[in-house]
């Protein structure tokens, strides 16, 4: 089945098209094989068909739809050929995360296909080894983070001050920290090992390396997709209230 995956939880606006098959199926003979990392259920296999990732924190709304169109056109795939949508559900800043989730929900609804949400941090952490943490920018001088043991998330994602997060990670025996949040607070995470995580094409030096990879999200949702399970309601992982809030009623003015 063909699956379109989106993630806008970080500064990267990421779109990927992948073909999902059972592990024993020899799809795309002679074509690109599944990712080097073992991701998701052992009974699934993901064959990347193309991706577009642009790192620009201020242009998600402008970039997402054209990126989706570009990925589909390059693969000569029509929207009606898609069997499902997978979207990174965060955690992420309210505005950017909402762009991806609303777009995914609307696109899936128009095509009458399911949409599955997956924790965006897993799109980084699933490719790690050992006791590793993923940190991304939460703004307000905070980071979103989660721990992984050989690519499997341990516990729920959280948000916190970088210094406090670093102390928690040390206490839990984490040895490496990855993700775009590491560079923002390099001094606080300097004593953790750094893993080189490649982008979709395998390059570790391009700007999008180290950001969530939508094709990894497809692998993580793969068992549910192939089994035809009804997805859980699409709920964004904001982890805190948005910066904007409803104005309060004006105070009465006494004469």
Secondary structure, 3 states (H helix, E strand, C coil): CEEEEEECCCCEEEEEEEEEEECCCCCCCCCCCCCCCCCCCCCEEEEEEEEEEEECCCCHHHHHHHHHHHHHHHCCCCHHHEEEEEEECECCCHHHHHHHHHHHHHHHHHHCCEEEEECCCHHHHCCCCCEEEEEEEEECCEEEEEEEECCEEEEEEEEEEHHHHHHHHHHCCCCEEECHHHHHCCCCCCCCECCCCCCCCCCCCCCCCCCCCHHHHHHHHHHHHHHCCCCCCCCCECCCCCCCCCCCCCCCCCC
